[in-house]
Amino acid sequence: MPKEISDILLHMGEHDLPFGAVSPPIFQTSIFSFPSFDAFQEALSDEPSHYIYTRGNNPTVNLCEEKLAALEHGARAKLVTSGVAAISLAIFSCLKGNDHIIMVEDSYDWAHYIAGTYLSRYGVECTFVDGRDIKNFENAIRPNTRVIYLESPTSFTFRLQNLEAVSALAKKHGIKTIIDNTWATPIFQNPLDYGIDFVVHSASKYIGGNSDILGGVIVGKSEEDMVHLFETEFQALGPVPDPMMAWLILRNLRTLHVRLPIHYQNALKVAKFLEGRDEVESVLYPMLDSYEQKELARKQLRGGSGLFSFRLKTREVEAVRRFTDSLYYFKKAVSWGGYESLVFPAATHYKKGEAVPDDKVSLVRVHIGLEDPDVLIADLEKALKTL
Ligand SMILES: *Cc1c(COP(=O)(O)O)cnc(C)c1O
């Protein structure tokens, strides 16, 4: 298996394409036929390893999965229709009724909903913990705990968990670990190397990279876990990626290792600029020297992506509105991971006129895209002056 990142992204599995094609074909087919009874029978006896029906495997989808598995140092990957499908399938594949799950408290909204609300109808209880201290995980463990769910860093508050310590703790108690690695991407962080069992990604972010597709991926450290997931949740629930979507991801993956260092360089420059401004109280970017978990960040992350938050000193929604509306290059939008810069003030989560807690008024998330960072800094400077 190729080890070097550009080899995986540019060449892996693409040497003997039909007719010397450089771009891999899109196998837009729902079914695959067999030359004989015996071949048909053999395929049906081992569906995870054969092409039978595109709800299971498809060659275009599998090529994409092989690359993602190699990038994350996993045994196998499964591409699905969205990041939340990846999160749900990974969690469901480890749980049964009346089990217990531990989740970091500031995890992605829908992960929080799945564990804290949805699964309660199956008697599953969830304990949310502040993931910065390993003791909080230790104290939350019960005899029926089956999953510890991590997101490091979290994607609005940018807090880390110690992956090595959590994974060791989980193994001691026979608990599976899942991490959302969407922020760092496999370019900057490989959680499976610390003993984590499953990595999930929203491919709608950097893996897609252009804000034009939705997708998700689950990468397992063990072949056995991934075959189980394929044969149970994936086949039964059916969040099947279509071959065209897999092909678009393959195309956009070719530049992942080129885009991420630029997002990093730009974000660091913009974060440092914001840190030096009087209107700004603090900047929550793991790669800054001022970051509270700096040592852990240096250990676990080889770099940072383009997404971070900062706190303005103001506690007035009106001022945050003025600031936001004065930005020209930052589009006001959810999501992130495309080529473009975005702004997401936490206060927009509240209805017009509704009271907004101070810590939500001041919190603004930005995605730093591939624009010239000096242009973005000038734009921010202009908007900060309205405060
Ligand atoms: C967007 C996002 C998700 C959900 O992914 P979708 O593709 O939108 O379903 C999960 N985790 C994180 C950290 C995200 O930013």
The ligand as a Tripos MOL2 file, in Angstrom:
@<TRIPOS>MOLECULE
LIG
   15    15     1     0     0
SMALL
NO_CHARGES

@<TRIPOS>ATOM
      1 C1        -20.6770   19.6200    8.8470 C.3       1 LIG1
      2 C2        -20.1850   18.7390    9.9230 C.ar      1 LIG1
      3 C3        -20.7630   17.4890   10.1500 C.ar      1 LIG1
      4 C4        -21.9590   16.9990    9.3790 C.3       1 LIG1
      5 O1        -21.6620   16.7450    8.0560 O.3       1 LIG1
      6 P1        -22.7680   16.8280    6.8950 P.3       1 LIG1
      7 O2        -22.0000   16.4100    5.6970 O.co2     1 LIG1
      8 O3        -23.2650   18.2290    6.8670 O.co2     1 LIG1
      9 O4        -23.8440   15.8630    7.2600 O.co2     1 LIG1
     10 C5        -20.2090   16.7000   11.1340 C.ar      1 LIG1
     11 N1        -19.1760   17.1310   11.8870 N.ar      1 LIG1
     12 C6        -18.6120   18.3240   11.7090 C.ar      1 LIG1
     13 C7        -17.4720   18.7380   12.5650 C.3       1 LIG1
     14 C8        -19.1090   19.1750   10.7290 C.ar      1 LIG1
     15 O5        -18.5730   20.3900   10.5820 O.3       1 LIG1
@<TRIPOS>BOND
     1     1     2 1
     2     2     3 ar
     3     2    14 ar
     4     3     4 1
     5     3    10 ar
     6     4     5 1
     7     5     6 1
     8     6     7 2
     9     6     8 1
    10     6     9 1
    11    10    11 ar
    12    11    12 ar
    13    12    13 1
    14    12    14 ar
    15    14    15 1
@<TRIPOS>SUBSTRUCTURE
     1 LIG1         1 GROUP 0 **** ****
